[in-house]
Amino acid sequence: MNLTTEQRDQIADEVKRFASDLKLTSDQQEKLQTAFQNARGKLGDYMQEHPNVTRAEIVKEVTSHREQIRQRVVNFLNPDQLKKWDTEVGKAKQFLGQQMGTA
């Protein structure tokens, strides 16, 4: 799926936030941006294939791919950065879990 300008801007903002929090190099930022774009594209494809998908189903789909996403970032984050990444993902899990309970 091709990303809209708004989606690309959202991804760029997320990469900037992670770059600051994790102290990423330029190369790491590019790799993270590519990973986020690929993930967002796959999510867009999933939503097109399932036009009546609920928020809970989207959360479940993203959650089911969490380990694959982690394996991608393991390839370019150092151990300290990976620890911070895991902390951020843990916060997201809590948030998504709360969201699933209300969806």
Buried (B, 14 or more C-beta within 10 A) or exposed (E): EEBEEEBBEBBBEBBEEBBEEBEBEEEBBEBBBEBBBEBBBBBBEBBEEEEEBEEBBBBBBBBEEEEEBBEBBEEBBEEEBBEBBEEEBEEBEEEBEEBBEEE
